[in-house]
Amino acid sequence: CQFHTNASKAVRKADALKHLFKNEKELSLRKFLDQKYSLYMEAGEKNKDLIVRRMHQALDPSLAAGVPLKNGFNTINNFRAKVVNIKNQAQKAYY
């Protein structure tokens, strides 16, 4: 099935995408968030909480530490806002 192949490819690509401050010039935080989310959507992933958790795991560790996830459902918009909001603070701690 062509869709299954494309979906698997998109998931592998999304899972491989990482955000690191040392690579910020090549892949900014906003681009990382947009690309990772788009790839999971392209793969047909409907569970937004799972997408947020996968995005969180792929963040630079100094940034991920500042954005704790809720035990319940985490929304994409709340996660994005929190991550973008603390980016500068986390980046200073990184350097």
Secondary structure in CASP SS format (residue, H / E / C, confidence):
PFRMAT SS
TARGET T0000
AUTHOR 0000-0000-0000
METHOD secondary structure of the structure
MODEL  1
C C 1.00
Q H 1.00
F H 1.00
H H 1.00
T H 1.00
N H 1.00
A H 1.00
S H 1.00
K H 1.00
A H 1.00
V H 1.00
R H 1.00
K H 1.00
A H 1.00
D H 1.00
A H 1.00
L C 1.00
K C 1.00
H C 1.00
L C 1.00
F H 1.00
K H 1.00
N H 1.00
E C 1.00
K C 1.00
E C 1.00
L C 1.00
S C 1.00
L H 1.00
R H 1.00
K H 1.00
F H 1.00
L H 1.00
D H 1.00
Q H 1.00
K H 1.00
Y H 1.00
S H 1.00
L H 1.00
Y H 1.00
M H 1.00
E H 1.00
A C 1.00
G C 1.00
E C 1.00
K C 1.00
N C 1.00
K H 1.00
D H 1.00
L H 1.00
I H 1.00
V H 1.00
R H 1.00
R H 1.00
M H 1.00
H H 1.00
Q H 1.00
A C 1.00
L C 1.00
D C 1.00
P H 1.00
S H 1.00
L H 1.00
A H 1.00
A C 1.00
G C 1.00
V C 1.00
P C 1.00
L C 1.00
K C 1.00
N C 1.00
G C 1.00
F C 1.00
N C 1.00
T C 1.00
I H 1.00
N H 1.00
N H 1.00
F H 1.00
R H 1.00
A H 1.00
K H 1.00
V H 1.00
V H 1.00
N H 1.00
I H 1.00
K H 1.00
N H 1.00
Q H 1.00
A H 1.00
Q H 1.00
K H 1.00
A H 1.00
Y H 1.00
Y C 1.00
END
